[in-house]
Amino acid sequence: MNYWKEIKSKNWIDWLKIVVAIDIAGVGVGLVLGFEMHVFANILGFITRIIFGVLYVFVAVLIFKRVFPQKLADDENAEAARMDDEIKETAGAVKKTVKKVVEKANELTDKAHEKIDGVIDKGEAFLGKRHEELKEEVKKLTNE
């Protein structure tokens, strides 16, 4: 990568970012070594310290914007809305399935009730006939 060609194409904002980045790197090295090592902030005394102080605040704001971007928040909101829609669709599908299962269970219980009623009716008819036959047999045995 040819840095010299890229440096020529930078605008003044990029140059300002480069200068602040170099000064921040110097401060970082100074913190490690235990020295105050501002590269550019102390060149013209308090004037450049004020300017670089303001630039440091801007860099901090840019870092916070990178760490907490609004687009990510919007994407998370869109993801949450999509998940809500999926939950609603799934709930609707489950509701339809449960409704079909309940209808099928109703049909099966109705059929089972009809068959049981049929068996009971046949049993009553059988026992009713047998009861009458039993009465007649008892009468015949007791009268004779």
N, C-alpha and C positions, 0 to 999 in steps of 0.2 A: 504494500500500500504506500503510495507516494503522498506523504503528509504535506509537502511543500505546495503541491498543486491544489490540494484541498484548502490549505490556509489562504491562498490567494482568492478563493471563491467565497470566503466568509464575509458576512456583512458586519456592521458595527455592533449589533446586538450579540452576535456570536462571539466577537472579540471581547466584549464586556463579560460574557459568560466564561470565556477562557481565562481572563485575568482573575475573576473572582474564584474560579476553580483552582487556579495555581495558588492563590492566597490561602484558600481553605486547606489545600493540601499542605502548605507550609505550616499552618496552625496545627494541623494534625500531627505532623512530624515534631513540631515543637512541644506538643502535649506529651508525646512519647518520651522525648528527651528531657523534658522538664524546663524548656526555655520558651520565651515568647518569640515566635519566629514568623511574624507577619511579613510577607514578602513585599507587598505593595501598600498595605494599609497605613504604614507609618512614614511614607516617603515625604509627604508635605505636612506632617504634623496632624493637628486636630481636624483640619479640613478633609483630608483623605480618610481619616478614621471615621468621620461622620458619614461620608459617602459610602465607604465600604460597610459600615454598620447598616445603612439602609439597604445596600445590595445583599448583605447577609440575610436580612429579614425577607427580602424578595426570594432568595434562594430557599429559605425555610418554607415560605408559602408554596413555592413550586414543588418542593419535596412533599409537603402535605397533600397537594393536589395530585401528585403521582401516587401517593400511598392511599388516599381516599378519593379516587376519581368519581365524578358524578355519573359517568357512563356506566361504571360498574354497578352503582346504585340503581340506575335505570334498568340495566340488564337483570339485576336481581329482582326488581319489581316485575319485570316482564316474565321472568322465570316463575315467580310466585303466582302471577296471574295465569300462566300456562298450566302450572300444577293444579291451581284451583279448577280450571276448566277440565283437566283430566280427571280430577276427583269427581266433579259433577257428572262427567260422561260415564265414569266407572260406576258411580252410584246409580245412575239411570239404567245402565246395563244390568247391574245386580238387582235393581228393583223389578225390571222386566222379567229376569230369570226367576226371581222369587215368586212373582205373580204367576208365572207359568207353572212353577212347581206346586203352588197352592191350588191352582185350578185343577191340575192333574190329580193332586191328593184328594180334592173334593170329588172329582169324577170317580176315582177308585173307591173312596169311602161310600159314595152313593151306590156304586155297583155292589160293593160288599154288603151293604145294608139290604139291598134288594135280594141278593142271594140268601142272606141269613133269614130275611123275612119269608122267602120262599120255602126254605128248609123248615122253619118254625111252623108255617102254615101247613106244610105236608105232614109234619109231626103231629100238629093238632088234629088234622083230619084223620090221620092214622090212629091216634089215640082216641079220638072221638068215636070212630067206628069200633075200635076195640072196646071202648068203654060201654057202648051200646050192646055189643056182643057179650061182654062180660055180664051186664045187667040181665040180659036175656038168659044166659046160662045159669046165673044165680037164681033167677025166678024159676027156671025149669027144675033145678035141683031142690029148691025149697018147696015147691008145690008138689013135687012128686013124692 
